[in-house]
Amino acid sequence: MSSLSSLDPRARAWNLAMAASPGNLDLTIDPAQIEGQVPVALRGGRMLSNGPGWTQIGGRIAHPFDGHGYVRSFQLLEDGSCNLKARFVGTRVYKDEAAAGRMLHRGFATNVSDSFWKNLGFGVPRNVANTTILRWGTRLLAGWEGGLPHALDPASLETLGEDSFDGAITGQPTLAHMHHDAARQRLLLCSLGMGRNTTLTFREVDRDRRVVQTRQATLPGSVFAHDFAFTPRWYILGGNPLQMKWGALARMVAGSGTLLGSVRPDDGKPGIFHLIPREEDGPVRTITLPDKCFVVHFGNAFERDDGTVVIDVCAFARFDFGEEFGYTGPNTPFDPSLPDARGPQKLYRATIAPGATTATWERLAPYGVDFPRVHPHHEGQDTPLLFGATRADTRYSDPFDSVVRVDLHDRGAPVQLWTAPAGTFVGEPIYVPNSDGGHVLVIVSDPLQARSTLAILRAGDFSAGPMARIHVPLLPVAFHGDWDPA
Ligand SMILES: [Fe+2]
């Protein structure tokens, strides 16, 4: 990458945060090194996080979607200390590229070379297992778009291999976002088949990793999906119709251009949701939204007693692929101002009456919200609080510098905001409800001080700021995480 010294401080900091690659870590942070105290209610549990941990590969900057999965575990111990363990996910492509010291496998958004003839064909899918991490039974699952999740040993974080659930999803690209229906003690998976139409297969897995329910649906055309929501009776997907950019597709096949650059959202169409029956096979309900809507992340969904469906969702009014996180290409620095051009993601509550084909919606926060999280045992149910990552400047969403708290039951309550110190960036907030009123954990990247901080906020009141700050070496910006109480 060209020198960062010519960049403004924010751009320089963002590039340092994206490029950080401290490798495998095993660190203990003593209570004396922690600002404040780790709340007793959190001790014994850990925060997990996954995201690209190696993006500058042999002199090429991989798009963050193509960076190697790097799982971080902040274990909070009973004596008030913290153990940080971090490991790369031992995927096939990670092992190959770690041995070679350079990119060997073409990704969604990154070619292995600027010379087109070195990019011909696709070979091994670049499943870098870098997007999500969650505990299910005796395994951790590191999810990725377009392939199978990888299973990790929960204690050592060593990679056990791709997890097909005993063959149930072999060969079926499965969304990185998996959901926990605590009411039914099930893990929900969605596999996606793309073609002239989009084939969806939802599977529900019990605690013993058995697939106990399978539902299929077909949506017309090509649909982008990264996340879904659910209620007791429905699976919910954003419409997100895609158009092929045929010229770009031809260039991609010929070795220049990328898969991500070959598609674009079809923004001539209205925003829609698809509601797929969960309890029995039946017709998909297509719901037209009041505005254009491109969905990356859902907050939650639930049903009222009369069958009304309520969906909390982060929606772009318009979107294009390729410049996520300010990515500008394999040889040039990230530009953190690029996401500003597409406008903020807005957090909406959509309401769909029984039998309706349209929704109404209202905005839930004046900020541009992404990475929404609710009570981990309330997914699919009515729940009082939603947390998300945001920017204090309401015109924009990311890179995030703040955490937002939205009271879903008391709509008159002001939306709370905690903004991290100037020059830093925040990741996804993880909400941990507990006997102490609940906490929100968020990793703050402070690249100019070469450190990251796990900040712990009171879920009920952000005004006092973090009650504990655990400082560690600078970690790369992560995507998604989870709280593992065990
Ligand atoms: Fe995501």
Residues whose N, C-alpha, C, O or C-beta is under 5 A from the ligand:
A	BS01	LIG	none
